[in-house]
Amino acid sequence: MEAQHKPGFGIVGLGIGRAHMDAVAASKISTLVAVCDIIPEKLHKAKKKYPFVHTYESFDEMLADPGVDIVSICLPSGMHADFAVRAMAAGKHVLIEKPIDITEMSARRVIEARDKYGVRVGVVHQNRYNACMAPIKKAIDSGRLGRLILGNFAVKWFREQSYYDNGWHGTWDMDGGGSLMNQAIHTIDLMRWLMGEVASVRSVMGIYAHDIETEDMTASVITFKNGAAATFVSTTCAYPGISTDIQIYGTGGTIEADADVLRTWKLRDSADEEAEEEEMLRLYGAGNGGACSADPTLLVGHQAVIEDMADAVINGREPQVPPEEAIKSVRIIEAIYKSARTGEVVFLD
Ligand SMILES: NC(=O)c1ccc[n+]([C@@H]2O[C@H](COP(=O)([O-])OP(=O)(O)OC[C@H]3O[C@@H](n4cnc5c(N)ncnc54)[C@H](O)[C@@H]3O)[C@@H](O)[C@H]2O)c1
């Protein structure tokens, strides 16, 4: 029997791209083929760690490498669509770091190119693989949480000024925003994935503790098409970095988590509410680490995203987060910024 072809990855941008590099190297179903960066020092370090990897200072030269089947785009956010389209035009599948791009308009170019060139495109929203997310999603989708009433999402993180002093973070043209577009987009993705399509947003934003162009705090009231509502706050001013609250209340009960750590699991339809919560907290109350050791087959984070992308290419299926999903987070964020600027409620169609 012929051995299964393991798709080869070429990674452009060696910041978070190094996590892609390590995940591909650890994967049994894909191969690390090439890396690209304009900083030679980063290429040298990659070569030292993985002596077999091809290194390129030119993106076009990496695209000409016949061993590269999938290009991971790990560049500053405002460059994503341009580079993704170039990769697709060269016949490559593409995995794009979040956000898909910083505007809905440029994200649409990714979808058009994918359809034109007939390749696979996935976007990195790895928090969906946090261990507690699958049971939360299941409890909502199966109706156990009943009718959704309220969500409370709060991304209370911290970044030093030095984080913003390095060039593109906190700029409109490359980061597309601040605490919301860069950090809280993960939780925007989770909120919409769990609670449903957004109907409207009413928001404020400001710059409080950093010298930046965009924002370091947003606060929004969100309504959903299913009638539920939520509050959503994001900040990079919450010293020293506090929590990521994901709290959902329905007629059937309450589920609360802090990022990947399940905190509360109270479902009214449970045969034994206390015993069920105890068991859920035993499995998921320690975050990804605890749950992973309880179930070593459970993959988390970037590793899971890389495996999903490689498998999608091997089996000719859509990746878990296709551009149509990722674009929705960008639309919500654009609506929040528009509402904060105009002081008006912004409706999404
Ligand atoms: N999923 C996550 O948790 C996560 C975490 C961090 C960053 N990100 C996303 O990843 C992207 C990159 O962020 P980062 O923190 O790694 O940024 P970074 O600035 O640390 O790294 C970007 C790299 O791209 C390189 N680069 C720039 N222009 C290039 C070009 N023309 N050709 C080749 N290389 C070029 C830079 O030299 C740099 O090494 C952003 O979109 C960010 O939102 C996602």
PDBQT file of the ligand as one rigid body, heavy atoms in Angstrom, charges set to zero:
ROOT
HETATM    1  N1  LIG A 401      -3.388  32.451  17.876  1.00  0.00    +0.000 N 
HETATM    2  C1  LIG A 401      -2.729  33.115  18.802  1.00  0.00    +0.000 C 
HETATM    3  O1  LIG A 401      -2.849  32.861  19.996  1.00  0.00    +0.000 OA
HETATM    4  C2  LIG A 401      -1.768  34.192  18.376  1.00  0.00    +0.000 A 
HETATM    5  C3  LIG A 401      -0.746  34.590  19.249  1.00  0.00    +0.000 A 
HETATM    6  C4  LIG A 401       0.142  35.596  18.827  1.00  0.00    +0.000 A 
HETATM    7  C5  LIG A 401      -0.025  36.172  17.578  1.00  0.00    +0.000 A 
HETATM    8  N2  LIG A 401      -1.052  35.772  16.764  1.00  0.00    +0.000 N 
HETATM    9  C6  LIG A 401      -1.247  36.385  15.440  1.00  0.00    +0.000 C 
HETATM   10  O2  LIG A 401      -0.130  36.027  14.631  1.00  0.00    +0.000 OA
HETATM   11  C7  LIG A 401       0.249  37.114  13.792  1.00  0.00    +0.000 C 
HETATM   12  C8  LIG A 401       1.710  37.462  14.041  1.00  0.00    +0.000 C 
HETATM   13  O3  LIG A 401       1.850  37.907  15.358  1.00  0.00    +0.000 OA
HETATM   14  P1  LIG A 401       3.258  37.815  16.119  1.00  0.00    +0.000 P 
HETATM   15  O4  LIG A 401       2.978  38.148  17.541  1.00  0.00    +0.000 OA
HETATM   16  O5  LIG A 401       3.913  36.549  15.801  1.00  0.00    +0.000 OA
HETATM   17  O6  LIG A 401       4.029  39.030  15.424  1.00  0.00    +0.000 OA
HETATM   18  P2  LIG A 401       5.603  39.269  15.346  1.00  0.00    +0.000 P 
HETATM   19  O7  LIG A 401       5.783  40.692  14.988  1.00  0.00    +0.000 OA
HETATM   20  O8  LIG A 401       6.246  38.728  16.582  1.00  0.00    +0.000 OA
HETATM   21  O9  LIG A 401       6.079  38.316  14.155  1.00  0.00    +0.000 OA
HETATM   22  C9  LIG A 401       5.816  38.620  12.808  1.00  0.00    +0.000 C 
HETATM   23  C10 LIG A 401       6.996  38.135  11.982  1.00  0.00    +0.000 C 
HETATM   24  O10 LIG A 401       6.720  38.376  10.596  1.00  0.00    +0.000 OA
HETATM   25  C11 LIG A 401       7.954  38.760   9.977  1.00  0.00    +0.000 C 
HETATM   26  N3  LIG A 401       7.675  39.474   8.719  1.00  0.00    +0.000 N 
HETATM   27  C12 LIG A 401       7.172  40.716   8.567  1.00  0.00    +0.000 A 
HETATM   28  N4  LIG A 401       7.054  41.007   7.262  1.00  0.00    +0.000 NA
HETATM   29  C13 LIG A 401       7.478  39.923   6.577  1.00  0.00    +0.000 A 
HETATM   30  C14 LIG A 401       7.573  39.602   5.195  1.00  0.00    +0.000 A 
HETATM   31  N5  LIG A 401       7.239  40.494   4.241  1.00  0.00    +0.000 N 
HETATM   32  N6  LIG A 401       8.045  38.386   4.837  1.00  0.00    +0.000 NA
HETATM   33  C15 LIG A 401       8.424  37.488   5.788  1.00  0.00    +0.000 A 
HETATM   34  N7  LIG A 401       8.341  37.738   7.114  1.00  0.00    +0.000 NA
HETATM   35  C16 LIG A 401       7.876  38.938   7.501  1.00  0.00    +0.000 A 
HETATM   36  C17 LIG A 401       8.629  39.628  11.028  1.00  0.00    +0.000 C 
HETATM   37  O11 LIG A 401      10.018  39.751  10.791  1.00  0.00    +0.000 OA
HETATM   38  C18 LIG A 401       8.316  38.858  12.300  1.00  0.00    +0.000 C 
HETATM   39  O12 LIG A 401       9.318  37.917  12.605  1.00  0.00    +0.000 OA
HETATM   40  C19 LIG A 401      -0.718  38.252  14.122  1.00  0.00    +0.000 C 
HETATM   41  O13 LIG A 401      -1.742  38.296  13.169  1.00  0.00    +0.000 OA
HETATM   42  C20 LIG A 401      -1.271  37.908  15.491  1.00  0.00    +0.000 C 
HETATM   43  O14 LIG A 401      -2.581  38.374  15.681  1.00  0.00    +0.000 OA
HETATM   44  C21 LIG A 401      -1.900  34.783  17.139  1.00  0.00    +0.000 A 
ENDROOT
TORSDOF 0
